[in-house]
Amino acid sequence: GENVEQHPSTLSVQEGDSAVIKCTYSDSASNYFPWYKQELGKGPQLIIDIRSNVGEKKDQRIAVTLNKTAKHFSLHITETQPEDSAVYFCAASNPGNQFYFGTGTSLTVIP
Amino acid sequence: SAVISQKPSRDICQRGTSLTIQCQVDSQVTMMFWYRQQPGQSLTLIATANQGSEATYESGFVIDKFPISRPNLTFSTLTVSNMSPEDSSIYLCSVVDSYEQYFGPGTRLTVT
């Protein structure tokens, strides 16, 4: 089955700096890669996603890149703000809609 | 995107009792799932809730402990039976709409 690894487990950045979270996957059949933000006391919220036929996608301060050959994808947050502090999960999904989640990254943005 | 609500949002239960969690979606969806998230951990799939048939359970989860109902395409329940402190966790309802997966706000369960 699919194996998704996520790094780092914790990340602290100064407000205004960039944050990068990386994930790798093992199953070449995976074709959809979402990212979730989970704030304390809430369920995971889909913030951005990318499909395997695209190398990069951007939405305001958030971007995701995908390298299919190397089987890794990354979340980039620019100009970080304190409200970006949360736990972020990556996931990989196959055509059967089976989702496999990373172990999460706790991001702290220091004002 | 699908909007998901869960009831209750949190509960404190005594060991040996059962709790039923409800999940309501604002649109008809084919695929609905139940996850468990232990404190500080990732998401663990419990089962896929199938409309009109028995749920499909993942390894380590059994129907006697986590019975699931799915009477229609917008509603499901998960029961945590004969609870022990190890069942203390967040239980999340999730749906796949097109290819995107969405989560409910979660039910925070504490078993004493």
HADDOCK unambig.tbl for C-alpha pairs under 7 A between the chains (distance, minus, plus):
assign (segid A and resid 42 and name CA) (segid B and resid 105 and name CA) 5.15 0.50 0.50
assign (segid A and resid 42 and name CA) (segid B and resid 106 and name CA) 6.66 0.50 0.50
assign (segid A and resid 43 and name CA) (segid B and resid 103 and name CA) 6.02 0.50 0.50
assign (segid A and resid 43 and name CA) (segid B and resid 104 and name CA) 5.74 0.50 0.50
assign (segid A and resid 43 and name CA) (segid B and resid 105 and name CA) 4.18 0.50 0.50
assign (segid A and resid 43 and name CA) (segid B and resid 106 and name CA) 5.55 0.50 0.50
assign (segid A and resid 44 and name CA) (segid B and resid 103 and name CA) 6.02 0.50 0.50
assign (segid A and resid 45 and name CA) (segid B and resid 103 and name CA) 6.86 0.50 0.50
assign (segid A and resid 46 and name CA) (segid B and resid 102 and name CA) 6.76 0.50 0.50
assign (segid A and resid 97 and name CA) (segid B and resid 99 and name CA) 6.69 0.50 0.50
assign (segid A and resid 101 and name CA) (segid B and resid 43 and name CA) 6.75 0.50 0.50
assign (segid A and resid 102 and name CA) (segid B and resid 42 and name CA) 6.92 0.50 0.50
assign (segid A and resid 103 and name CA) (segid B and resid 41 and name CA) 6.76 0.50 0.50
assign (segid A and resid 103 and name CA) (segid B and resid 42 and name CA) 4.99 0.50 0.50
assign (segid A and resid 104 and name CA) (segid B and resid 42 and name CA) 6.22 0.50 0.50
